[in-house]
Amino acid sequence: MQDYKKIDYSKNKDVVLRYIPGHFITPNSHVNYYMDLSDMKARQREARATGEEMADMYLATDVIDTILCLNGMEVVGAYLANKLTKAGIISANSHQTMYITSPEYNASGQMMFRENTEHMIRNKKVLILIDTATTGSTLRSAVGSVHFYKGHVVGISAIFSVATQIEGYDIRSLYSTRDLPDYASYSSGNCPLCKAGTPVDAICNGFGYSTLAR
């Protein structure tokens, strides 16, 4: 694996996108960059900076009841909620505070909520928070799950996103293909890297990556 490269966020030196060029397999596609967002999601200073920068995108929003965190974004989600509540974004919840939650996955890979967490989605205004959005498959599943449980999607936020819109909802992201214009995502059956015989560097998902022995 090559060394990390990085892109600094212009507004905050603690928000740093780290990435590695190569050939990577995700659950939904093959990509030519691996985004390592581990520190942004788990290190206190970077997670706080990331959450607060994402909060600035929603300071004109009237109500957010729940932040639905995907791919380990709960720490960022908590700082995002803290900044929003301090800025006066209200919640319709009985204690005027926001829920920060994440879905469970059933045997078919569908997102679900049990009886003790369903109330965090049902009739709530939900902001969906994800680390990266490439094909949009995970976000489509999240939007469908919120609708299934009678919630209302009020926004989608990502640290890095290729797509700008999913299911009619705008995706607000800190980084995009403006920052990495040669970023590419391919279906497994139509990957030019595979066709060129380029070895796979690692298999990736929301938890991280596992390199392949050569």
N, C-alpha and C positions, 0 to 999 in steps of 0.2 A: 504494500500500500504506500502511496505517496504521502509526503508531508501535508499537513493541513495548510490551506490558504484561508484568507479571511477577508471579510468586507465589514468595515466599521459603519455603524449607523450614524448619519450626519448629525443627528440631534443629541445623541447620548453615547459617550465613549464606552459605557458598560454594556451596550447592546451590540454584540459582535456575531456575525454569521460566519461560522467555520464550515468549510466544505473540502471535499477531496474529489478531484477528477478521476474518472475510471469507468468501469462497467459494473453496474450494481443491479440486483434483482430485488424489487419490492413486492409486496403481496399483489399488486395490481399492474405492475409494468416493469420495464427495464429502463434505467436512467443512466445518464453519463456523469452525474455528480451525486455524491452522498453528502447530505447535510447533517453535520454533527451538532445537534442542538442540546446535547446533554447538560452542559453548564448553564445554558439559558433556562432550562427547565428545572434544574436541581440545585444550582449554587445560589445562595440567598441574594447576593448583591445583583447578579445578572438577572435572576428571575424577577426581582423587584423592579429593576430598570425596564425589563421587557414588558411586564404587566402594566407599568405606569405609562409607557409609550403607547401601548395598545389602548389604554383607557382614553387617551386624548382623542381617539377617533370617535368616541361615543359621548362626549361631554354635552352634546346638544340633545341626547336621547331623553325622552320623558320617563320611561319606566323599564327597568330590567329586574326580573324576579330571580332568575336562575342563570348561572353560567355552566353550561354543559361542556366539560373538559374531555377532550379526546387525546389519546396517545401520551398520557402522562403529563398533561398540562395543568394539573391541579394547583401546583405551587404558583405558577404564573397567574392562574385564575383567581387565586386568593388575593394577590397583590393588585390585580386588575379591579376586583370588587372593592378593595379598600380605597383605591384612588377614586373610583366612581362615586362611592358613598360620601367620601370627603368633599367631592366636587358638587354634591347635591343631587345626584341621580337617585331617584327614589325607587322603592320597591313596594309592590302592593301586598307583600306578605304581612302577616299580622304583627310582626315585631320590627317591621321596616328594615329588614336586612336581606341580603341575597344568599341564596343557596349556591354552593359550589359542589357539583356532583359529576360523576362519570357513569357511563353505562356498563351493564354486564352484557356478556355475549352468550347466546345460547349455542346448542350443538350445531346449528346451521350457520353460525356466524352473524346472526341478527342481533341488533342492539335491543336490550330489554331492561325494564325496571320492575323490581318486585314491589309488593304492596307497601312496604315501609319506606320506599323512595319514590313511588309513583306520584305522590303529592307534590314533589319538587318540579314535576313537568306538567301535570294536568292543570289546565287553565292558567298556566304561567307564561310570562313573556320571557323567552329563552334566547340567550346569546350563546352561539356555538363557537367553541375555541379549539383550534387544532394547531399542531406544529407546522406541518407542511401539507400542501394540497397540490397534487400533480394531476392525476386522472379525474379526481372529484368523486370517486366511488365511495370513499369513507364518508364524505360530507353528504352525499345523496342518501346514504343509509341513515345518517344522523337526522337529517331533515325529515325523512320518512318516519323515523321512530318518534320524533317530537310530535308530528301530526297524528300518529297512531294513538299516542297517549293524550291527545286533545290539547297539546301545548301550542304556543304561537311563537314562531321564529321571528326575532326582531333584528338579528344580525349574525354575521359569520366573520370571525377573525382568524388570521393565520400569521405565523412568523414569516413563512415563505409560501408564496402561492403562484402557480402557473396560470390557473384560471382566474378570471375576474368576476365570474358570476356562476352560481349553481342553483338550479331549480328556481330561477327568477330572483334569487337573493344575491346582492353584491357581496364580494369577498374583500374585506379590508385587510391588507397585509403590510407588515413592516418592510419586507423585501419581496421582489418579484423578478420577472425576466428582464426588467429594466436594469437590474443589478447584475444578472447573469444572462445576457442575451443569447448565449449559445447553449443554455440548458435545454435538454431534450428528454422526452419521455416516449417510449415505444411500447406497443403491445408485444407480448412474448413471441407471437408468430411473425412479427414484422420488425424485428430488431436488426438494424444494419451492423451493430457491433457483433452480434452473433453470426451474421452472414459473413462478416469479414474475418471471423475466427478469433476475435478479441476475447481473451479469457475473462471469465467473471471474477471480479475482485472480492465481492462479498454479497451475502444475502442480508437484506435490511428490513426492518419494520419499525414500529413506533418505539420499541425498546432499545434499538441500536443495530449493530451489525455483527455478522460472524464471517470471518474470512474463510476462503476455501483453500485447502491444501493443493499444491500444484506438483 
